[in-house]
Amino acid sequence: MNIAFIPARGGSKSIPLKNIKEINGRPLIYWVLHAAGGAKCIDKIVVATDSNKIAETVLSFNCSKLELYMRDAENAQDTSATESVMLEYLKKTDYKPDDKFFLIQATSPMLKAEHIDKMYEKLISEGADSIFSGVVEKQFKWFKEPVKPVNYDYRNRPRRQDFVGLVAETGACYINTVGNIIREKCRISGNITFCELPRYTAYEIDEPEDWIIVEQLMRHFGY
């Protein structure tokens, strides 16, 4: 079985109840639910929330693959790691160790069904244990403290077209097996690979200004 798991807690200091705040005419969480629901590889979608308002909104979408999970308050705090609610949920299920677990984050509304299917196909074709969505960045990066270059020699600055760059996680989607997650307590583990997605999908909504940027991009790309 392939399970899509979408954490959606009610608390958010920067944008109150942001998971159901409208962006591009729909609640934020709608977009990833729509993507997961349209992905051919997904059998079941679980939304894990602590908010009745989010639960009501999600149920109103009438998604046939949807299961609602009311998460424990202790794993829905500002300081709670995403892995904590993943493990909380998995400990209450009887999934097989080899079942695939797709962590999908509501703050990445530009994730599409085709991206999820592409990731799954790459995971299987490469025989990897886990995979994450990523974009290639060709920026020259420096450590903050102490100040020193991360990915290039400033005395021999490469041309952009010759620069391999770095892979940055988008945070949109991760795939691993249920057994690996329970054993390693981590969303990715073992033989890890990545799936390159379009650069515009890298934007995540964490602050109010992100909302403005992402909404304009969604309109531009026809979401």
N, C-alpha and C positions, 0 to 999 in steps of 0.2 A: 504493500500500500504506500502511496505517496501522500503525505500530509502537509498542507500549507498551514503555518502557524503565524498568526498576526497579533502581536501584543498591542494593546490599546488602553493604556491606563487613563483615568480621568484627570489626574493632576498634571498641570503644566504651568510653571511660573511665568514663562515668557509670553505664551499665548494660551489663555484659559480654554479648556476643553477643545484644544486644537484639532484633535482627531475627528471631530464632527463639525468643525467650522468649515463653511463653504469656501471652496477654491474652484474657480472656473465653472461655477454653477452647480457643484456637487459637494457633499461633505468630503473632507480630506480622505477618510478611510475608504470611501466608495471606490476610489481609483485603483487601489491595490486589490480590493475584493473583486473588482471587475477583471483585473488582470489574472488573478488566481483562478477565478471562475471560468475564464476563457482558455486557460492553459490546458492543452490536451493531456499533459502528464499528471495533473493534479486530480486525486480521487476525493479528497476531503479538505475542507477549510475550517480551521479553528480560530475564532477570535477570542483572545483572552483579555478580559476587561474587569475592572472593579467598579465601573460606573453604570448605573441603570439607564442614564440618558444615552450613553454609547450603545448599550445593549439594544435599546428600543430602536435607535437609528439603524443599526446593523440589520436587525430583524426585518425592518421595513423594506429592505432591498430584495427580499424574497429569493435569496440565492439558494439553489437546490443543494449545493454541496456544503452548506454552512452548518457548523455546530458552535454554539456559544459556550464559553467556559468562564465562569466567574472566579477570578483569581483571588488568592488570599491578600488581605490588606498589607501584610508584612512584605510581600513581594511586589508592591505597587507604589513604593516610595521613590522620592527623588534620587535616593542613594542605591536603589535596587538595581542589580545587574540584570540584563535581559536573560542571561542564563538561569537566573534564579527562578523565574516564572516558567521557563522551558522545562527545567528539571521538576518543578512542582507539578506541572501538568503530566509529564511523562511517567512520573511515579504512580499516578492514579490510573494509568491505562495498561492495556495488555498487548501493545503493539509488539511485533516481532523485531528482534535486533537488526535485521536487514532492511526493515521498512525505511523509506527515505523521509527525512524531515526537512521541510523547506521553511526556514525562518524568513519572513517577509515583513518589512517595516513600513508602517503607514506613512511615515515622514518622507517617503520616496514615491510620490504619486505619478512619476513619469515612467515607472516600471510597466512594461506591457506583457501580455500573455506570450507573445512571440519571444520575448527576452527570457522568460521562465523556461519555455520549451527548449530554447537554444542552450541554456545552461545545463539542463538535464541531459540533453543529447551529448554535450561535450563531456560531462561527468562520466557517462556510460561508455562513450567511445574511447576515452583515454584510460578507463579503468581506475580512475582516481577514487580516493575515499571521500573527499569533500571538495566543494567549489564555492567561490564567492564571485559576486558581480564586481567588475572593476573597470576603470578607464585608464588610458595611458596619458600621463602628464609629462610634458616636455618643459618643465620649469626647473630652473637652477635653484636648488634648495640648500638651506643652511641650518645647522643646529643653532638654537637660541643661546644656550649657555653650556659650554663655552662656544663662542662664535667660530664655526668652522664649516666648510662645505660638506654636504651629505653625498651628492651624486655627480660631482664633476671637479675638474682641476681648474681653478680660476686663472691660472697662469697659462693654460692651454685650452681656452674656451672653445668648445665645438660649435659648428654651425648647427642651427636648429634641425635642418634636414638630415644631418648626420648623427644626431643625438638620439640614442635609444630611449631615454627617459625612464620613468618609474611607473609602476602600476599602483594606483590608489583604489582602495576599497570604496565603493559607492554607498555601502550600508543597506542597499535595497534588498538583496536576496543572498541567502547562504543555503547550501544543501549539504547534509551529512546523513549518516544513518542513525537511527534511534539508539542502537547499541553503542556507537562511538560517543554520542553526546552524553549518555548516562555514565559511561566509563571515564571519559576525559573531562566531563563537566565544561565543555567548550563547544561553541557552534561550528568550528572547523577543526579538523585534526587529521593525523595520518599523512597520506600522500595528498597534498593540497594542490589544486590547480585553480585557475581563474578564467572567467569568461568576459571578454572585452565587449562592453556595451557602448552606445553612442555617448559622446562627452556630455551632452546636455542632461543625461540621466543621473549625473553625479550630484546634482543639487539636492540637498536635503533641507527640510523645513525645521529649523530650530529656533530662529529668531524672526521677528516681524518683517525685517527687510528681505528675508529669504522668501516670504510669501509673495511679495511683489515680483521678484525675479522669476520664481517658478510659475506663477500664474501667467505671466507674459510669455514664457517659453511654451507652456501648454497650449496657449492660444495659437502661437506661431506654428507649432508642429501638429496642430489639428486634433488635439485631444477633446 
